[in-house]
Every structure is written in C-alpha cells, then in structure tokens.
Amino acid sequence: MVEPIYVPVLPTTRAARSAYAQLDLSVRRRIAPLWTLAPRVGPERPRGRRTFPDPDTDSAELGRWLASRVGPLVEVMDGLPGWVDAAHVECHVEAWASSLWQLTTRSTLRLVTGPERGREHQRHAADLAFMSGRGLGIRVLVDDLPEAHSATELMELVDRLRLQSSQLDLLLDIGPVTDSSDAGKRALAAVDVLGALVAWRRVVLVSGAFPRTLRDLEVRPTRHVERHDWQLNRLLRAARSGARGNIVYGDYSTEHAFSANMASVRQPGPGWGLVRYTTPEGFLIARAPTRGSDHRSRAREMARWIVESGWFRRIGQSEGERWLHACAYGEGARGSGSAEKWIQVGHVQHLHFVVDQLTPTIG
C-alpha cells in the first residue's frame, strides 16, 4: 500500500463511486478512501451502536444489495488502497459472506473493526485480515475525551485480534465538527492517549465539517460555511509538529459525517439539492431546485454564483471545475445536473483540492 496523504471517508453510493472514478490517477494514488457501507433500509442508525431489532429482515435481498455495492466498489478501486467499514451490515453474516469474500480475495481493500463491535465480528475481521496479509483498520469513535478505560478497551481489542501492530491502522474518528476548539481537545487527547499505545502502521485523524442542515436556505440560498475539519488539522499540526509525518489527514468530503448512517433505499427526497464547492477555508453551498418549470435555470444560476466567486479555480483543475463551468454557462435541458450529480461533482472537486492543499506540506 502506497503511503496515503489523505483519507476521505465516503459512503458506498453511486455518487461517491462515480466521483472516485473521475479523479485523475495521480490523485487516486495519493489517497486511501475509507468506504462505509450504508444500511439498506430502515431509520438512520445511531453512531457507534447497533439497532435492536435490526430493521433489515430480508437476508436474501440484503445479500443481492450488498453484491450490487461491493462489486462496483472493487472494480472502481482497481487494486488501489483503502478500507471498507461494514459496521451497519456485518451482523448479517449469511447475507454479507459472499461480498466479504470478494473484498478479501479480489481487492486490496482492508476491513475495519472497532472496540464497540461484537467480538465474533472482530475475530472474523481479524482472521480475514490475516489471510489477506493486508492487515486491518481499527476505527475508534472519539465523541468524548478519551480516558483510561478507552485505552484499556483498545488494548484489549488489539490483544484479541492477535495481529502485529505493524498490520494495524488506527482510524481516529472525531465525527461531525462545528467547533474546532472543542474537537481539537478530543483530537489531541486521542492522538496522545490512543495513538501512543502501540506502534501502529499509521494513525489517521478524521472529522467532518460539511453541515447537515442550514437555516433559512429557502430565503438565503447561498452560503459560505467554515471548514472546521481543516482548521482542526491545522491545530493538530501546530500542537504536535513532531508527529506530522505520522498522522494522516482525513475528512468526510462534501457530505455530512452521518450520511452513511442513513438507509440507501429511501422515499424521494425534497425538491431541491445542494451545489457545493470547497475553498481553502470553507464550503460554498447553494440550494438549487430539482423540480418546477424553472429548476434548470435556477441550478445554472447557483453554479454561476460559485464560478463567479473569487474562490473558483481554473476549469482545468479537475472534472469538478469543468462541470460547474459548463453548467453555469450552458443552456437547455441537459447539463444542469440533479441532487445526486451535485454531490458527485462536489466530491470530485473536493478530493482534488485537498490533495493539492496537502501536497506542499508533505516532507
């Protein structure tokens, strides 16, 4: 596995997979995505906890659905590195078995487990990690300041896995960040307390700042919101400058940190979506309708707001910039996009942009 400089946490949706496929090869070689399999049906799952009873009761249909997600994921990754977290579906052993075997034998992706998960699933992931020779990711949800019991739980998990620490990646997940100061305390404590427990192969610090909701968007449809996740990265680098080469930056790209906790099979969404664009310190977000007689012209208007802002980069920077520019100044029914397309374009632009941001700091 080539050492990544950036770990985007992405749901295994068509929009995210398509975005990854559209990245320049030079960018794909610098990143290692942490893919999260969303649940198939049912309500939003709570972070770090299973839902009892599990809302998905159709094992055969779940198996087919997982195959439709995992097969294209293996194909689009094309032997490049990353992780797959199946926390929402790993309890369905029979439905998950075929796709799990495909991941283990036909890809270079690593499986993920965590301290809060069932011991039988931890053991299963460790056995497959040993068989593949690729090792395992341990995802720790840092929702509070880590204490002594957090370190004890993590060390007990490491002992149960029976893998060398050189085969283990520590994925510290801060979750959604709305205040880099509070999140910074958790991040620094996690790096100091958990990052120092063993000689991990790598330590990744992940957080997400893309907002879940924005107030009064129907009245004020354009916003520039702060990238608290990037501010957190800067805070960590300044406070732990000696560890900069050992901690890999990660974020949730241009989706909310809980997006992969929501079922993929849902009722039709609202009649609008978000056109999005990443700037050095924030996100440009524009609400665009997906229905109505003028929805295409309104979508192009929102794209023009982004393109004509002072933050828009050259068209050739990525497929994201190219598409937004074409949308902004296009005409007719084609090329104005949809809610799903705007997510895809946002991912493409963001991933290119973050790699560019991080590249000068490496070394």
C-alpha positions in Angstrom: 0.0 0.0 0.0 1.5 3.3 -1.1 1.5 5.7 1.9 -1.6 8.0 1.5 -1.5 11.7 2.3 -5.3 11.9 2.6 -8.2 9.6 3.8 -11.6 10.7 2.6 -14.5 8.9 4.3 -17.0 8.1 1.6 -20.4 6.2 1.5 -20.6 3.4 -1.0 -23.2 5.4 -3.0 -23.2 5.7 -6.8 -22.3 9.4 -6.5 -19.2 8.8 -4.4 -18.1 5.8 -6.5 -18.5 7.8 -9.7 -16.6 10.7 -8.2 -13.7 8.5 -7.3 -13.6 7.1 -10.8 -13.4 10.6 -12.2 -10.3 11.6 -10.2 -7.1 11.9 -12.0 -4.9 8.8 -11.5 -2.3 11.0 -9.8 -4.9 11.9 -7.2 -6.2 8.4 -6.7 -2.6 7.3 -6.0 -2.3 9.8 -3.2 -5.5 9.0 -1.3 -6.9 5.9 0.5 -10.7 6.1 0.9 -12.4 4.8 4.0 -15.6 3.4 2.4 -18.6 2.9 4.6 -21.5 0.6 3.7 -24.7 2.3 4.5 -27.7 0.3 5.8 -30.1 -0.8 3.1 -33.4 0.1 4.7 -34.9 1.4 7.9 -34.3 4.5 10.0 -31.0 6.3 10.4 -28.6 4.2 12.5 -27.1 5.7 15.7 -23.4 6.4 15.6 -21.4 3.5 17.1 -24.5 1.5 18.2 -26.5 -1.3 16.7 -30.2 -1.0 16.3 -32.3 -3.8 18.0 -34.1 -5.4 16.5 -32.3 -4.9 13.2 -34.7 -3.2 10.7 -33.4 -5.3 7.8 -35.0 -8.7 7.9 -34.7 -9.8 4.3 -31.4 -11.6 4.2 -31.6 -12.7 0.5 -32.4 -9.2 -0.7 -29.7 -7.7 1.5 -27.2 -10.2 0.0 -28.1 -9.1 -3.5 -28.0 -5.4 -2.5 -24.5 -5.8 -0.9 -23.3 -7.5 -4.1 -24.5 -4.6 -6.1 -22.5 -2.2 -3.9 -19.3 -4.3 -3.3 -18.8 -5.5 -6.9 -18.7 -2.0 -8.4 -16.5 -0.8 -5.5 -13.9 -3.5 -6.1 -14.0 -2.6 -9.8 -13.6 1.2 -9.3 -10.8 0.8 -6.8 -8.9 -1.3 -9.4 -6.2 -2.5 -7.0 -5.6 0.8 -5.2 -5.6 1.1 -1.4 -8.4 1.9 1.1 -10.6 0.5 3.8 -14.2 -0.8 3.9 -16.3 -0.5 7.1 -19.3 -2.7 7.2 -20.5 -1.8 10.7 -24.1 -1.4 9.6 -24.4 -4.8 7.9 -21.7 -7.1 9.5 -24.2 -8.7 11.8 -25.9 -10.3 8.8 -23.2 -12.9 8.4 -25.0 -15.0 5.8 -26.0 -12.1 3.6 -22.6 -10.5 3.9 -20.5 -13.6 3.4 -20.2 -13.6 -0.4 -19.4 -9.9 -0.7 -16.9 -10.1 2.2 -15.1 -13.0 0.4 -14.9 -10.9 -2.7 -13.4 -8.0 -0.8 -10.9 -10.3 0.8 -9.8 -12.2 -2.4 -10.4 -9.7 -5.2 -9.4 -6.3 -3.9 -6.6 -4.6 -2.0 -9.1 -3.0 0.4 -8.7 -3.6 4.2 -11.5 -4.4 6.5 -12.4 -2.3 9.6 -13.5 -3.2 13.1 -13.8 -1.2 16.3 -13.8 -1.6 20.1 -17.6 -1.3 20.4 -18.4 -4.1 18.0 -19.3 -7.7 18.7 -16.4 -9.9 19.5 -17.3 -12.5 16.9 -17.2 -9.8 14.2 -13.9 -8.5 15.5 -12.5 -12.0 15.3 -13.9 -12.7 11.8 -12.4 -9.4 10.5 -9.0 -10.3 12.1 -9.0 -13.8 10.6 -9.7 -12.4 7.1 -7.1 -9.7 7.6 -4.5 -12.3 8.5 -5.5 -14.4 5.5 -5.2 -11.5 3.1 -1.9 -10.3 4.5 -3.1 -6.7 4.3 -3.9 -6.0 7.9 -6.9 -4.3 9.5 -8.2 -0.8 10.3 -9.4 -0.1 13.8 -12.0 2.7 13.8 -12.3 4.5 17.2 -15.2 6.9 17.6 -13.9 9.9 19.6 -17.1 11.5 20.7 -15.7 12.4 24.1 -12.3 13.0 25.6 -10.5 9.6 25.8 -10.0 8.3 29.3 -8.1 5.4 30.8 -10.9 2.9 30.1 -10.8 4.0 26.4 -7.1 2.9 26.2 -7.9 -0.3 28.1 -10.7 -1.2 25.7 -8.5 -0.5 22.7 -5.6 -2.6 24.1 -7.9 -5.5 24.9 -9.1 -5.4 21.3 -5.6 -5.4 19.9 -4.8 -8.4 22.1 -7.9 -10.2 20.8 -7.1 -9.5 17.2 -3.7 -11.3 17.5 -2.2 -9.2 14.7 1.1 -7.4 14.8 0.8 -3.7 15.4 2.6 -3.2 12.1 -0.6 -4.6 10.4 -3.0 -2.3 12.2 -4.2 1.2 11.2 -5.7 3.4 13.9 -8.6 5.4 12.4 -9.5 8.1 15.0 -12.9 9.4 14.0 -13.9 12.7 15.6 -17.2 12.8 13.7 -19.1 16.0 12.9 -17.2 19.2 13.8 -18.9 22.5 14.4 -16.2 24.0 16.7 -12.6 23.2 16.0 -11.7 24.3 19.6 -13.8 21.6 21.3 -12.9 19.0 18.6 -9.3 19.9 19.0 -9.2 18.9 22.6 -10.6 15.5 21.7 -8.3 15.1 18.8 -5.1 15.9 20.7 -6.1 13.7 23.6 -6.9 10.8 21.2 -3.6 11.2 19.5 -1.7 11.4 22.8 -3.6 8.6 24.7 -4.6 6.2 21.9 -2.0 6.9 19.2 0.8 6.1 21.6 -0.4 2.7 22.8 1.4 0.6 20.2 3.5 1.2 17.1 0.6 1.5 14.7 1.2 1.1 11.0 -0.4 4.5 10.6 -2.7 6.9 12.5 -5.5 8.6 10.7 -7.5 11.5 12.2 -10.9 12.0 10.5 -13.5 14.7 11.1 -16.3 16.2 9.0 -17.4 19.8 8.8 -19.9 19.8 5.9 -23.2 20.9 7.5 -26.2 18.6 7.9 -28.7 21.4 7.7 -28.6 25.2 7.1 -31.3 27.5 8.4 -33.4 29.6 6.1 -31.9 28.2 2.9 -35.2 28.9 1.0 -34.7 32.6 1.9 -30.9 32.8 1.6 -30.0 30.0 -0.8 -26.2 30.7 -1.0 -23.7 30.3 1.9 -20.1 30.1 2.7 -19.5 28.0 5.8 -16.3 27.2 7.6 -14.2 24.1 7.1 -13.8 23.2 10.8 -12.2 19.9 9.8 -9.4 21.7 8.0 -9.0 24.1 11.0 -8.7 21.0 13.2 -5.9 19.6 11.0 -4.0 22.9 11.3 -4.4 23.0 15.0 -3.1 19.4 15.3 -0.1 20.2 13.1 0.8 23.2 15.2 0.4 21.4 18.5 2.1 18.2 17.5 4.6 19.3 14.9 6.9 16.4 15.7 4.2 13.9 14.7 3.2 15.5 11.4 4.6 12.7 9.3 2.8 10.0 11.3 -0.7 11.4 11.3 -2.7 11.3 8.1 -5.5 13.8 7.5 -9.0 12.6 6.8 -12.4 14.2 6.3 -15.9 13.4 5.1 -15.5 15.3 1.9 -18.7 17.3 1.0 -21.2 15.2 2.8 -22.3 15.2 6.5 -20.5 12.8 8.8 -23.7 10.9 9.4 -24.6 10.4 5.7 -23.5 6.8 5.7 -25.7 6.0 8.7 -28.8 6.7 6.6 -30.5 3.9 4.5 -29.8 3.9 0.8 -33.3 2.8 -0.1 -35.4 5.9 0.9 -38.5 7.7 -0.2 -38.0 10.5 -2.7 -36.1 13.4 -1.2 -37.1 17.1 -1.1 -37.5 19.1 -4.3 -34.0 20.6 -4.0 -30.4 19.7 -3.6 -27.1 21.4 -2.8 -24.5 22.6 -5.3 -21.2 22.6 -3.4 -17.6 23.8 -3.8 -14.6 23.6 -1.4 -12.5 26.7 -0.8 -9.3 27.0 1.2 -11.2 27.7 4.4 -14.8 26.8 3.7 -17.6 25.4 1.6 -19.6 27.3 -0.9 -23.2 25.9 -0.7 -26.1 26.8 -3.0 -29.6 25.5 -2.7 -31.0 24.6 -6.2 -34.4 23.2 -7.0 -34.8 19.8 -8.7 -38.5 20.3 -9.7 -40.6 23.1 -11.3 -40.6 24.8 -14.6 -37.5 26.9 -13.9 -35.4 24.4 -11.9 -32.7 24.1 -14.6 -32.2 27.8 -15.0 -32.1 28.1 -11.2 -29.5 25.4 -11.0 -27.3 27.1 -13.6 -27.7 30.4 -11.6 -26.4 28.7 -8.5 -23.5 27.2 -10.4 -22.7 30.7 -11.8 -22.6 32.1 -8.2 -19.8 29.6 -7.5 -18.0 30.0 -10.7 -18.0 33.8 -10.5 -16.9 33.8 -6.8 -13.4 34.8 -6.0 -12.7 31.2 -4.9 -13.3 29.3 -8.1 -10.2 27.8 -9.6 -9.3 27.2 -13.2 -11.5 25.0 -15.3 -8.6 22.5 -15.8 -8.1 21.9 -12.1 -10.5 18.9 -12.0 -13.6 17.5 -13.7 -15.5 19.2 -10.9 -14.5 22.7 -12.0 -15.1 21.8 -15.7 -18.6 20.5 -15.0 -19.6 23.5 -12.9 -18.4 26.0 -15.5 -20.3 24.1 -18.2 -23.4 24.1 -16.1 -23.1 27.8 -15.2 -23.0 28.9 -18.8 -24.9 26.1 -20.6 -28.4 26.2 -22.0 -31.3 23.8 -22.4 -32.3 20.7 -20.5 -29.0 18.9 -20.5 -26.1 19.6 -18.2 -27.9 21.3 -15.3 -27.5 18.2 -13.0 -29.5 16.7 -10.2 -29.1 16.4 -6.4 -27.0 13.3 -6.9 -24.9 14.9 -9.6 -24.1 17.9 -7.4 -22.9 15.5 -4.7 -20.7 13.7 -7.2 -19.2 16.9 -8.6 -18.6 18.2 -5.0 -16.6 15.1 -4.2 -14.5 15.3 -7.3 -13.6 18.9 -6.7 -13.0 18.5 -3.0 -10.8 15.4 -3.3 -8.6 17.1 -5.9 -8.5 20.3 -3.8 -7.5 18.6 -0.6 -4.7 16.7 -2.2 -3.4 20.0 -3.6 -3.6 21.6 -0.2 -1.8 18.7 1.5 0.9 18.2 -1.1 3.1 21.2 -0.2 3.0 20.2 3.5 4.4 16.7 2.9 8.1 16.1 3.6 
